């Protein structure tokens, strides 16, 4: 009887946490919100998935019957090994006490996890997942931007979001992207994400883009910041050909996950 009561309480607790996250969350986020282990979260999700209350996805879950699988979970389940390596390399660029912006990208979610070892960060973000990962931890101050919530991206976008972002003077803006090519630079599928990336790039002393090599020479419909304003790209493989030449011409420093720093045409 005690086991049933505890299990009932846990499932209610997890459903409440998912609602607070806008309907979807990663296991690590739920574990922190519920103050339990990730294994407990996985078991509870499994129970709720059998009853049809939630749908399990790679590394998390979302409330059933409210939406299709959020695009965030499709993306975070792709190329996770490369994204984790990139996130670890990005974290080496962030010192204790830094002020920074992190976007809603799947690679950025891994960056936020890596940054939990840092202290006294001032973090500005439009991502509910990033905010949950870094808030109330090691003296961090986290500012979650308002605006229109996009549940499939698990973040806020729009004029309100951008106006709030403009109030900050940051050391570093960390962006993920959907594509990079020689013709247009950094590109995004979501127009709101592209617009916010330009605003937050203008707010920072340095701009860093974290993306895996699968994004090289791909295309997306919306332009991000002027590529000449991007200081660093952290990635897992050196580009070649026209893209390498374009990055060189734009003055972008390429930082690889093995710790080396290279000019794109070296």
N, C-alpha and C positions, 0 to 999 in steps of 0.2 A: 504493500500500500504506500509506504513512504517513497519507494522508487517511482511509482506512478505520479504522485504529487509533485516530486522534484522534476520529473520529465515534463509534466504539463506546465509547470512554472517556466522551465527553460524554453519550451517552444513558444510560449507567449512572449517571453523576453526577447527571443530572436526575431519574431515577427514585428515587435515594437521597434527594435533596432533597425530592421530593414526599412520600415516606414520613415524613420528619422533620416535615413540615408537617401530618401527619395525613391525607394522601391527596389534598390539593388545595392550590393556591397560585396567586397572581397572578404574572404574568411579572416584574414588578419585584422581587418577593420572591425568586423563583428566581434572578434575575440577581445579586442581592446575595449570596445563599447560595452560589452557584457561582463568584462573582467573574468574571463574564463580562458581555457586553452583553445588553440585552433582545433585540436582533436575533438573537444566537446562541441565546438561549432559544427564540424563536419558531421558528427553523429546526429546532432539536432536537425541539420539540414536534410540529412538522409531520411529521418523520421517525417519531416514536413513534406518532403518530396513524394513520399508514398501516399500521403493524404491529399496531395495535389495543391497544397497551400503555397509551395514555392517550387521553383524550377532550378535545378542544379546546373551550374556551368563550371568551366575550368577556373578553379580558384575562388569560387564564390557562389552567389545565388541571387535570384530576383523573385519578387512576388508574382505568382501565377495569375493569369487572367487580366493583367493590366497593360501588358505590352509584349511585343516580340522581344527576343533576346537583345538586350542593349548592345549597341555597337561597341561600347567600351569593352565588354567581356569577349566579344569576338576578337578584338584587337589584342587584348592583354594575353589571350591564349595563343597568339602567334609569335614564333621566334623568341620564346621566353629566355632561352640561354643567351642569345645575343643582347637582349634588352637588359638582363641582369648585369652582364659584363659592362655594358655602356653605362648603366647607372652607377656602378662602383667607380668607374673612371670619372664620371661627372662629379661625384662626391668629393674627390680629391681636389677639386677646384673651389670648394666651398670651405671657408675658414669659420671657426667659432665666431659668433657675433656679427655675421654677415646679414645684410638685408637683401632679400631676393623674391622674385616672382616665380611661381611654378604653375604651369597650365594643366589642362585636364587629360593630357595624353597618356597612353598606356605606358610608354617608357618613363614618363615623368612620375607615374605611380611607383615604379621601382626606385626612381631617384629619391622620392620621399622616404621610402623605407631605409635606404642607405644613409640618409641624413639624420636618422634618429640617434646616431652616435655623436652628432654635433651639439653644441650648447649655445644658448642665448641668441638663437636666430630670430630675425624679424622676417616672417614669411607672409607674403601676400599671395592669395590664390583664389581662383574661381571654382576650384575643385573641392567638393565635400569630402572626397576620399583623402586628398592631401591634407586638408585641414584636420581631419580626424587623426591622421597618422602623426602629425607633428605638434598639435596643440597640447598644452599642459604637460610638456615633456622637456626636461633639461633646461628650464628657464626660457623656452621659446615664447615669442609673442606671435600669434597667428591672426591675420585679418582675412576673413572670408568675404569676398566681394558679393554684393547683392546683385539683383537683376532677375531676368526671366530664367527660370530653371528649365534646363533641357535634361529630362530624366535619362535619355539614351546615352548622353555624354557625362552624366552625373556632375553637372556644373552649371553655372549661371553665365548668361551672355546678354549683350544688348547695350543700349545707351547708358543705362544706370550703371552697369558693370564697368564700362569704359570710363565714365566720369569719375567713379570712385577710384579706379586704378591710377588716374592722372594725379591724384593727391600725394602719391608716394615718390620719393627719390631713392632709388635702389642701387645697390652695388652690382647686382647681377639679375638678368632675366634668363630663365631656363625654359626653352620651348621644345616641344616635340613637333613633328610635322608629318604630313601624309606623303610628301614627295619632295624631291629636289632634282632639278634638271638645269641644263646649261642655258636654256632659252629664257626661263622665268625665275629661277632661283628657288626659294622655299615656298611650298604650296600646301594648301589645306582643302579638305573636302567641305568642311563646315564654314560658311561665310562669317558667322559670328566669331569663330575661333581665329580666322584669318584677320579680322578687324581688330580683335583684342590683342593679337600678337604684335601688331604694328604699334598700338598704344603702349603696351608694356615695354617694347623695345626702346621706345623714346624715353621711358622713365628710368632707364638703367645706364650705369657706366659701361657695362659690358653685356653682350648678348651671346648666349651659348645655345646651340641647337643640338639636341641629342636624337640621333636616328640611326637605324641599322642600314646595312648596305642594300637590303631589299627595296629601299625607297629610292635608290639611285636611278636616275633617268626615267622615273615614273612620272605620272602627270596627275594633276588635280585642278579643279576649276577656279580656285581663289588664291590670289597672291598674298604672301605674308610680307614681312619687313623687306625693305630694300636690301638685297644680299650684300651690298657694300657696307652695311651697318652691322653685319654679323661678325663677331670677333672669332668665335671658335665653333667648329663642328666636332662633336665627339661621336665616333662611330667604330665599327668593328672591322672595317676593311677599307683599303685605300681605293678611291675611285680612279678611273682612267679616262683616256680620250678627251672628248669635248668637255665633259663635266669637270675633270681634273683641271683643265686649262681655265675654265670659267671661274672655279673657286680660287685659283691662283690670281687671276686678274682682279677678282673682287677683294683680295687681301684676307681671305678666310684662312685661319690656322686649323689644320686637321690634327686632331688628337685621337690616337688609336687606343683600343682597350688594352693593348700590351704595354702601355705607358710611353710609347714613342710619340714624338711630335714631328710632323713632316709637312713640308710644302707640298701642295697637291701635285706639282709637276716634277718633284724630285724622283 
